[in-house]
Amino acid sequence: MRVSLVITVKNEARLLRQNLLYHLGIGIEKVFVYFDGTTDNGQQLIKDIEGVETNASISAEKYSHLGYLKHLCDNRDVIHTARQCLNTYDAQMKCKALGVDWLISLDADELFLTDYIKPINLSHFFEAYKAYDVIQFKTLEVLARKMAYDKVMLEEVKFKIQKNFKSHFNRIYFKFFNPYNKQFLSHPHWLGHDMGKLAIRVDSNTIPKNVHRYQTIDKTALKSEKGGYLLHYHLYDYQDFIKKYQNFKAHPNTFLSGNKIGSLKTLWRDMVNDPQFDDLFLQRYFEDNILITEAKFKTLQHLRYFPFIKRKAKAIADVTYPQTILKSVKQSL
């Protein structure tokens, strides 16, 4: 099986090289990187890596003649995920021309792995799904245990592995301060998306609906199956927190799907771009509210209301495979 990867990037120089070297290291044949208004030096940092093709985000005009992409073209200039979907479709067309079997669509802060306990050969993994149109990956979310990382994909191995729990006693909530109303917001420990991302069988009759979901062009039933994992390095340190919500500054209060972006995303988008909050305030906010302290780490290991009892339904796990792969190419990082 021949497998490629597509990533849309805006100011991800800290992660991009790590991401590409990891994916090429596990057997990805070619990576398509689309730069979406990037102002950092990310493109220069990866120009020496073989197997990488770089482009600017696709214009709406390129695919405006395709009625089934109208919702993406119409939102292209307003919502960045519409541009991401158009970029993925463009990479899909390139993969068809190259005879590639599968295309994985991710962000720069995401890594794919076949299994977080016992990873298997990439080709063997995809061979098992050849009867399906798309494969939906399950998300694991990084623990932000440092204020600053150098190379987080090499350094951090602890991940949240479960967002939702059936038992009320297993559920995990943290408090987040709202400086506008001086009140605390209770929110689950999981801060990013849990919808996963996708691998697309290139010769299937599929197009992006949004970055997390696909649909068939002719509205027939989509053959979808769950498999594999997505490591999400979401808000992994203070600098990433600032970068993410500066990039999010002009984002409307809804996603491409029409769903609201959520109370925390709205709050942090407004805070980071509000001149009344200086860098020192935001650093302290990250440390007090988002950083996984020793106290929060213990909360992730014990039952709600019974902090002296360790949970049986695990919330966190060590995921060392990316570290192993990146150590093997450390001289290239």
HELIX and SHEET records of a PDB file:
HELIX    1   1 ALA A   13  GLY A   25  1                                  13    
HELIX    2   2 GLY A   42  LEU A   45  1                                   4    
HELIX    3   3 ALA A   60  TYR A   63  1                                   4    
HELIX    4   4 GLY A   67  LEU A   69  5                                   3    
HELIX    5   5 LYS A   70  ASN A   75  1                                   6    
HELIX    6   6 HIS A   80  LEU A   98  1                                  19    
HELIX    7   7 LEU A  122  GLU A  127  1                                   6    
HELIX    8   8 VAL A  152  GLU A  155  1                                   4    
HELIX    9   9 HIS A  168  ASN A  170  5                                   3    
HELIX   10  10 TYR A  238  ASN A  247  1                                  10    
HELIX   11  11 SER A  263  VAL A  272  1                                  10    
HELIX   12  12 ASP A  279  ASN A  289  1                                  11    
HELIX   13  13 GLU A  294  THR A  299  1                                   6    
HELIX   14  14 TYR A  321  SER A  328  1                                   8    
HELIX   15  15 LYS A  330  SER A  332  5                                   3    
SHEET    1   A 8 VAL A  52  ALA A  56  0                                        
SHEET    2   A 8 LYS A  30  PHE A  35  1                                        
SHEET    3   A 8 VAL A   3  VAL A   9  1                                        
SHEET    4   A 8 TRP A 102  ASP A 107  1                                        
SHEET    5   A 8 LEU A 198  ARG A 201 -1                                        
SHEET    6   A 8 VAL A 134  VAL A 142 -1                                        
SHEET    7   A 8 LYS A 158  LYS A 160 -1                                        
SHEET    8   A 8 ILE A 316  ASP A 318 -1                                        
SHEET    1   B 8 VAL A  52  ALA A  56  0                                        
SHEET    2   B 8 LYS A  30  PHE A  35  1                                        
SHEET    3   B 8 VAL A   3  VAL A   9  1                                        
SHEET    4   B 8 TRP A 102  ASP A 107  1                                        
SHEET    5   B 8 LEU A 198  ARG A 201 -1                                        
SHEET    6   B 8 VAL A 134  VAL A 142 -1                                        
SHEET    7   B 8 SER A 224  HIS A 232  1                                        
SHEET    8   B 8 GLU A 110  LEU A 113 -1                                        
SHEET    1   C 2 TYR A 173  ASN A 178  0                                        
SHEET    2   C 2 GLN A 183  PRO A 188 -1                                        
SHEET    1   D 2 THR A 206  PRO A 208  0                                        
SHEET    2   D 2 TYR A 214  THR A 216 -1                                        
SHEET    1   E 2 HIS A 302  LEU A 303  0                                        
SHEET    2   E 2 PHE A 306  LYS A 310 -1                                        
END                                                                             
